[in-house]
Amino acid sequence: MTGFGAGQATVDAEELSVEVRSWNHKFCEVKVRLPRELASLEPGIVKTVKDRVARGSVEVFIKRHRLGESGGAPAVDIGLAREYFEALSTLARELRLAGEVRMQDIAAQPGVISVKEREVDLAKASKAMETSLGHALDRLTEMRELEGKAIEADLRARLGLIQDLAGQVKALGPRVLAEYQQRLSDRVAELARGVAIDPQRLAQEIAFFAERSDIAEEITRLFSHLDQFRKLSQTPEPSGRKMEFLVQEMNREVNTAGSKSQHPEISSRVVAMKAELERVREQVQNVE
């Protein structure tokens, strides 16, 4: 499912803002983008997301701010400054230059003053992370639930249509057998031209056709899969993968029914059921 959520939290001077985005994916895949100094928090972030999201490609974007402070602080290398002072003083004496070595001269030398990143308080940053990520995941879940309700309504409508079509196919079974019996009797009578027909042999042919084209078992299993699918749609647990399996099984039953019966009215309904099942399969890809 697709979704977006954002959150922000502050603990003392540590302020973190989090954005979470999700897209459809067969499994749960989490990618985290965060400042280098917070890299040690990544495993906990991934675990928190996977505890809340069972399926989907999730990206987590994290920004860190230090309230009232710059990102870095100046640091002085006293040893290096002393060596520069001695080197410059020696140079002045040897060349008999006037004036003294000034502080500005030493500070201007490379490496004497550098800017280093301020150390992060991981305990406070982790606490801010937990709060902001929780808020972002709450918003993400709300958006995904709204999408889920729309998907559920669409799936229910399609399942209802498939059930109606399967019921029509089931009702056509006796009619197909009766039509075959009539066609076979008419054909045999035409070919026999007055010769006595063995009713037992005719009954055997009809029975063989009935057994070969009987799709009652497939339709019964299809109804069972439809009922299981509806029950899964009402459970709070993630059911997307189970639904995918049921769609595969429903396709199997519909294909078998289509191959067994070549009656045009049944074939047209089989084609319609396969089209609806394909749309169901596409929608199930969005279900957690």
C-alpha positions in Angstrom: 0.0 0.0 0.0 1.1 3.6 -0.6 1.2 6.1 2.2 3.0 9.0 3.8 3.6 10.1 7.4 5.7 12.7 9.1 6.7 13.4 12.7 8.9 15.7 14.8 10.2 15.5 18.3 12.7 17.4 20.5 14.7 16.2 23.5 16.7 19.1 25.0 18.9 20.4 22.1 18.3 17.3 19.9 15.5 17.9 17.4 14.7 15.2 14.8 12.2 15.2 12.0 11.1 12.0 10.3 9.3 11.3 7.0 8.1 7.8 6.1 6.9 6.8 2.6 5.6 3.4 1.5 4.9 1.8 -1.9 3.6 -1.6 -2.9 6.0 -4.4 -2.6 5.7 -8.2 -2.3 7.7 -8.2 1.0 8.7 -5.7 3.6 11.8 -3.7 2.6 13.0 -0.8 4.6 15.5 1.8 3.5 16.8 4.4 6.0 18.4 7.7 5.1 19.8 9.5 8.1 22.8 11.7 9.2 26.1 9.8 9.5 26.4 10.5 13.2 23.1 8.7 13.8 24.1 5.6 11.8 24.1 3.4 14.9 20.3 4.0 15.3 19.5 2.4 11.9 18.9 -1.2 13.1 16.4 0.0 15.7 14.6 2.1 13.1 14.3 -0.8 10.7 12.9 -3.1 13.5 10.4 -0.4 14.6 9.1 0.0 11.0 8.8 -3.8 10.5 6.9 -4.1 13.7 4.3 -1.8 12.3 4.4 -2.6 8.5 4.2 -6.2 7.3 4.4 -5.6 3.6 5.6 -2.8 1.4 8.7 -0.9 0.3 9.3 1.7 3.0 11.7 4.7 2.9 12.5 6.6 6.1 14.1 10.1 5.8 15.6 11.6 9.0 16.9 15.1 9.6 18.7 16.3 12.7 18.9 19.8 14.1 20.8 21.1 17.1 18.8 23.9 18.7 20.8 27.0 19.5 24.0 25.5 18.2 25.9 25.3 15.0 26.7 22.0 13.4 30.4 22.2 14.3 32.8 23.7 16.8 36.4 25.1 16.4 39.2 23.0 17.7 42.8 24.2 18.3 45.9 22.0 17.8 48.1 23.5 20.6 51.1 21.3 19.8 51.0 22.3 16.1 50.6 26.0 17.0 53.7 25.8 19.2 55.7 24.2 16.5 54.6 26.9 14.0 55.6 29.6 16.6 59.1 28.1 17.0 59.5 27.7 13.2 58.4 31.3 12.5 60.6 32.7 15.3 63.6 30.8 14.0 62.8 32.1 10.5 62.7 35.7 11.8 66.0 35.4 13.7 67.8 33.8 10.8 66.6 36.3 8.3 67.0 39.2 10.8 63.4 40.3 10.3 61.9 42.9 12.5 58.7 42.3 14.6 57.4 39.5 16.6 55.4 36.4 15.6 51.8 37.3 16.1 48.9 35.2 17.1 47.2 35.9 13.7 50.3 34.5 11.9 50.1 31.2 13.8 46.3 30.9 13.6 46.4 31.3 9.8 48.6 28.3 9.4 46.9 25.1 8.1 45.7 22.7 10.7 46.1 25.0 13.7 42.4 25.8 13.9 39.8 23.3 12.4 36.1 22.8 12.7 34.9 19.5 14.1 31.4 18.1 14.3 29.8 18.4 17.7 29.4 15.0 19.4 25.8 13.8 19.4 24.0 12.8 22.5 22.8 9.4 21.3 20.6 8.8 24.3 18.6 12.0 23.7 18.7 11.6 19.9 17.4 8.0 20.3 14.5 9.2 22.4 13.6 12.0 20.0 13.9 9.4 17.2 11.5 7.0 18.9 8.9 9.7 19.4 9.1 11.3 15.9 9.2 7.9 14.1 6.1 6.8 16.1 4.2 9.8 15.0 5.2 9.4 11.4 4.2 5.7 11.4 0.8 6.6 13.0 0.1 9.0 10.1 1.3 6.4 7.6 -1.0 3.8 9.0 -4.0 6.1 8.9 -3.4 6.8 5.2 -2.8 3.1 4.4 -6.0 2.2 6.3 -8.0 4.6 4.1 -6.6 3.0 1.0 -7.3 -0.4 2.5 -11.0 0.4 2.9 -11.3 1.4 -0.7 -9.5 -1.8 -1.9 -11.8 -3.9 0.4 -14.9 -2.4 -1.2 -13.5 -3.1 -4.7 -12.6 -6.7 -3.9 -16.0 -7.4 -2.3 -17.7 -6.2 -5.5 -15.5 -8.3 -7.7 -15.9 -11.4 -5.5 -19.6 -11.0 -5.6 -19.5 -10.9 -9.4 -17.3 -14.0 -9.5 -19.8 -15.8 -7.1 -22.7 -14.9 -9.4 -20.9 -16.2 -12.5 -19.9 -19.4 -10.7 -23.6 -19.9 -9.6 -24.7 -19.5 -13.2 -22.1 -22.0 -14.4 -23.3 -24.5 -11.7 -26.9 -24.0 -12.8 -26.0 -24.6 -16.4 -24.6 -28.1 -15.7 -27.8 -30.2 -15.9 -28.9 -28.2 -18.9 -25.6 -28.9 -20.7 -26.0 -32.6 -20.0 -29.6 -32.7 -21.2 -28.7 -30.9 -24.4 -25.9 -33.3 -25.0 -28.2 -36.3 -24.4 -30.7 -34.9 -26.9 -28.0 -34.2 -29.5 -26.5 -37.6 -29.1 -29.9 -39.3 -29.4 -30.8 -37.3 -32.5 -27.5 -38.1 -34.1 -27.7 -41.8 -33.4 -31.2 -42.0 -34.6 -30.2 -40.3 -37.8 -27.3 -42.6 -38.4 -29.2 -45.8 -37.4 -32.0 -45.1 -40.0 -34.5 -47.4 -38.4 -32.1 -49.9 -36.8 -32.8 -50.6 -33.2 -30.6 -48.5 -30.8 -29.1 -50.1 -27.7 -30.4 -47.9 -24.9 -27.7 -49.2 -22.5 -24.9 -48.2 -24.9 -26.5 -44.8 -25.3 -26.7 -44.4 -21.5 -23.0 -45.4 -21.1 -22.0 -42.6 -23.6 -24.1 -40.1 -21.7 -22.6 -41.2 -18.4 -19.1 -40.9 -19.8 -19.8 -37.4 -21.1 -21.3 -36.5 -17.7 -18.3 -37.7 -15.8 -15.8 -36.0 -18.2 -17.6 -32.7 -18.2 -18.7 -32.6 -14.5 -17.4 -29.4 -13.0 -19.4 -29.5 -9.7 -16.3 -30.3 -7.7 -14.4 -27.3 -9.2 -17.3 -25.0 -8.5 -17.7 -26.2 -5.0 -14.0 -25.6 -4.3 -14.3 -22.1 -5.9 -17.2 -21.2 -3.6 -15.0 -22.4 -0.6 -12.1 -20.2 -1.7 -14.4 -17.2 -2.1 -15.6 -17.7 1.5 -12.1 -18.0 2.8 -11.1 -14.9 0.9 -13.9 -12.9 2.5 -13.0 -14.1 6.0 -9.4 -13.0 5.4 -10.5 -9.6 4.4 -12.2 -9.2 7.8 -9.2 -10.2 9.9 -7.0 -7.5 11.4 -3.8 -9.5 10.7 -1.8 -9.0 7.5 -3.4 -11.4 4.9 -2.0 -10.3 1.5 0.1 -13.3 0.8 -2.7 -15.7 1.8 -5.0 -13.8 -0.5 -2.5 -14.2 -3.3 -2.5 -18.0 -2.7 -6.3 -18.2 -2.8 -6.4 -16.2 -6.0 -4.1 -18.7 -7.6 -6.3 -21.6 -6.4 -9.4 -19.9 -7.7 -7.7 -19.4 -11.1 -6.9 -23.1 -11.1 -10.5 -24.2 -10.5 -11.8 -21.8 -13.1 -9.3 -23.0 -15.7 -10.1 -26.6 -15.0 -13.9 -25.9 -15.3 -13.3 -24.2 -18.6 -11.2 -27.1 -20.0 -13.8 -29.7 -18.9 -16.8 -28.0 -20.4 -16.8 -26.6 -23.9 -20.3 -25.3 -23.8 -20.4 -21.7 -25.2 -22.4 -20.3 -22.3 -20.2 -21.8 -19.7 -17.0 -20.8 -21.6 -18.2 -17.1 -21.8 -18.7 -17.1 -18.0 -15.3 -18.7 -17.4 -13.7 -16.0 -19.5 -15.5 -13.3 -17.4 -14.4 -15.0 -14.1 -10.8 -15.1 -15.3 -10.9 -11.4 -16.2 -12.3 -10.5 -12.7 -9.8 -12.8 -11.0 -6.9 -11.0 -12.8 -8.3 -7.7 -11.5 -8.5 -9.2 -8.0 -4.9 -10.4 -8.3 -3.7 -6.9 -9.2 -5.6 -5.4 -6.2 -4.2 -8.0 -3.8 -0.7 -6.8 -4.6 -1.7 -3.7 -2.6 -3.0 -5.6 0.4 -0.7 -5.9 3.5 
